């Protein structure tokens, strides 16, 4: 029951945050901030109690509780930093945040740079376009205008500024000429590194499949040969992390999640690579 309630709370918090983001009313984040504080305090008390009871670090409950304490602490710290920077509450002079020009333009319907992380990973914001594409062919009017950051003029100015910076660096060296490659890396290097990071993560997750399948096969072999007949000691009421990861059903779920994450990182890498290539081509 606690695990089910935790799953429901996580789902409700995601939906609640999405509604706050779409309504652009940040004061509603106070309720979520109070939830992070209560969750952090509760999990910290639970972790301290485990330490007092002498529960070792290898136990699964201790590891999960420690991870949750770190996670809730990070969420609480992020919210405190947002309050400090935006000053939308507890301050006499709140900072006014002007929406981006692309969001004010009704003709711009490409919302990938402006949505949250979950919507970026799943492309949830494209549901309206996908549903309309099933009813009638998609034309340029349905796609809308490009955002300012993806237009050729914007990328040309960015590349020109990077090239001018390279010219200033070699201005006092007559034997050297400015490098267009360094200028392109300075202007578009961060997305390229981000795409490479996503690809490396996807390749690393590729090792999870064989490892999980090997553990599942070994688990069934142990079950068929009755080699795993050892029972847990009655005095030890906690499940260790090693015993948890030996369970074939847990390995099957981990295999499924690893495949989903691998495809997500691959898709993110392809998207960033394609977008950066289009921007660079427009700049040239």
ZAMARGU-4260 file (C-alpha; in steps of 0.2 Angstrom, whole numbers, plus 5000, padded with zeros to 4 digits):
<rodrens>
0) 5000/5000/5000 | 5014/5013/5004 | 5022/5009/4987 | 5005/5012/4978 | 5002/5028/4987
5) 5020/5034/4983 | 5016/5030/4964 | 5000/5040/4965 | 5008/5054/4974 | 5022/5055/4960
10) 5009/5055/4946 | 4998/5068/4954 | 5014/5079/4957 | 5018/5078/4939 | 5001/5082/4933
15) 5000/5096/4945 | 5016/5104/4940 | 5011/5102/4922 | 4995/5112/4925 | 5005/5125/4935
20) 5017/5127/4920 | 5002/5129/4907 | 4993/5141/4918 | 5009/5152/4922 | 5004/5154/4940
25) 5020/5150/4950 | 5012/5153/4967 | 5004/5136/4966 | 5021/5129/4968 | 5020/5132/4986
30) 5009/5117/4989 | 5022/5106/4980 | 5036/5114/4990 | 5027/5110/5006 | 5025/5092/4999
35) 5044/5091/4996 | 5048/5097/5013 | 5036/5084/5022 | 5042/5070/5011 | 5061/5075/5015
40) 5058/5076/5033 | 5048/5059/5034 | 5061/5050/5024 | 5075/5057/5034 | 5067/5052/5050
45) 5065/5034/5043 | 5083/5034/5037 | 5089/5039/5055 | 5078/5026/5062 | 5086/5013/5051
50) 5103/5019/5057 | 5098/5017/5075 | 5092/5000/5072 | 5108/4994/5064 | 5101/4991/5047
55) 5117/4988/5035 | 5119/4998/5020 | 5117/4983/5009 | 5099/4981/5013 | 5086/4986/5000
60) 5075/4997/5011 | 5090/5007/5017 | 5097/5010/4999 | 5079/5016/4993 | 5076/5027/5008
65) 5094/5035/5006 | 5090/5038/4987 | 5073/5046/4991 | 5081/5057/5004 | 5093/5063/4991
70) 5080/5065/4978 | 5068/5075/4989 | 5082/5086/4995 | 5087/5090/4977 | 5069/5094/4973
75) 5067/5105/4988 | 5084/5114/4985 | 5078/5117/4967 | 5062/5125/4973 | 5071/5136/4985
80) 5083/5142/4972 | 5068/5146/4961 | 5060/5156/4975 | 5077/5165/4977 | 5079/5169/4959
85) 5061/5173/4953 | 5055/5180/4970 | 5037/5176/4966 | 5033/5174/4985 | 5040/5180/5002
90) 5047/5196/4993 | 5041/5213/4992 | 5047/5216/4974 | 5044/5200/4964 | 5053/5198/4947
95) 5043/5199/4932 | 5046/5186/4919 | 5042/5190/4902 | 5037/5175/4891 | 5048/5171/4876
100) 5043/5180/4860 | 5039/5163/4851 | 5026/5159/4864 | 5018/5176/4861 | 5017/5173/4843
105) 5002/5162/4839 | 5010/5157/4822 | 5024/5147/4831 | 5018/5130/4835 | 5035/5121/4837
110) 5035/5120/4856 | 5050/5108/4859 | 5062/5121/4867 | 5048/5127/4879 | 5040/5112/4886
115) 5046/5102/4901 | 5058/5088/4901 | 5045/5074/4901 | 5036/5082/4886 | 5053/5084/4877
120) 5057/5065/4880 | 5040/5059/4874 | 5035/5073/4862 | 5019/5075/4870 | 5016/5092/4864
125) 5014/5085/4846 | 4998/5076/4850 | 4988/5090/4842 | 4997/5090/4826 | 4997/5071/4825
130) 4978/5070/4828 | 4975/5083/4815 | 4986/5073/4803 | 4975/5058/4804 | 4960/5069/4799
135) 4968/5079/4784 | 4985/5081/4776 | 4997/5092/4785 | 5002/5108/4776 | 5013/5123/4781
140) 4999/5132/4789 | 4997/5118/4802 | 5015/5117/4805 | 5017/5135/4808 | 5032/5147/4808
145) 5049/5142/4815 | 5055/5148/4832 | 5067/5163/4832 | 5082/5152/4838 | 5080/5140/4823
150) 5079/5153/4809 | 5093/5155/4797 | 5096/5173/4801 | 5098/5170/4820 | 5110/5155/4817
155) 5120/5166/4804 | 5122/5180/4817 | 5128/5167/4830 | 5141/5159/4818 | 5147/5177/4812
160) 5150/5182/4830 | 5159/5166/4834 | 5170/5169/4818 | 5173/5187/4823 | 5179/5181/4840
165) 5191/5170/4831 | 5197/5184/4820 | 5201/5195/4835 | 5211/5181/4843 | 5223/5180/4828
170) 5223/5198/4824 | 5240/5200/4832 | 5247/5185/4823 | 5249/5188/4804 | 5254/5170/4801
175) 5238/5163/4807 | 5221/5164/4799 | 5204/5162/4809 | 5198/5144/4809 | 5180/5142/4803
180) 5180/5125/4812 | 5183/5133/4829 | 5170/5146/4825 | 5157/5132/4821 | 5162/5123/4837
185) 5160/5138/4847 | 5143/5142/4840 | 5136/5124/4839 | 5147/5114/4850 | 5136/5112/4865
190) 5122/5103/4856 | 5135/5092/4848 | 5142/5087/4865 | 5124/5085/4871 | 5120/5073/4857
195) 5136/5063/4860 | 5131/5061/4878 | 5114/5055/4874 | 5122/5042/4862 | 5135/5036/4875
200) 5121/5034/4888 | 5111/5024/4875 | 5126/5013/4871 | 5129/5010/4889 | 5111/5004/4892
205) 5114/4992/4878 | 5124/4981/4890 | 5109/4980/4902 | 5099/4969/4890 | 5112/4954/4890
210) 5115/4956/4909 | 5097/4955/4913 | 5094/4941/4901 | 5109/4931/4908 | 5102/4934/4926
215) 5084/4928/4921 | 5091/4912/4913 | 5102/4909/4928 | 5088/4911/4939 | 5077/4899/4930
220) 5091/4886/4930 | 5093/4888/4949 | 5074/4886/4951 | 5074/4870/4940 | 5089/4862/4949
225) 5083/4867/4966 | 5099/4875/4970 | 5091/4891/4978 | 5083/4882/4992 | 5091/4893/5005
230) 5079/4902/5016 | 5081/4919/5023 | 5085/4920/5042 | 5069/4924/5053 | 5079/4937/5062
235) 5083/4946/5046 | 5066/4954/5041 | 5074/4965/5027 | 5077/4960/5009 | 5095/4964/5003
240) 5099/4972/4987 | 5108/4957/4980 | 5093/4946/4983 | 5081/4959/4976 | 5091/4960/4960
245) 5092/4941/4958 | 5073/4940/4956 | 5069/4936/4938 | 5053/4947/4938 | 5063/4962/4944
250) 5076/4958/4930 | 5062/4957/4918 | 5056/4974/4923 | 5073/4982/4923 | 5076/4975/4905
255) 5060/4983/4900 | 5064/5000/4908 | 5082/4999/4901 | 5075/4997/4883 | 5063/5011/4885
260) 5077/5023/4891 | 5089/5017/4878 | 5076/5021/4864 | 5073/5038/4873 | 5091/5043/4873
265) 5094/5037/4855 | 5079/5047/4849 | 5085/5062/4859 | 5102/5060/4851 | 5095/5059/4833
270) 5084/5074/4837 | 5098/5085/4843 | 5110/5080/4829 | 5096/5084/4816 | 5092/5100/4823
275) 5110/5106/4825 | 5113/5101/4807 | 5099/5111/4801 | 5104/5126/4811 | 5122/5125/4805
280) 5117/5123/4787 | 5106/5138/4788 | 5120/5148/4796 | 5132/5143/4781
</rodrens>
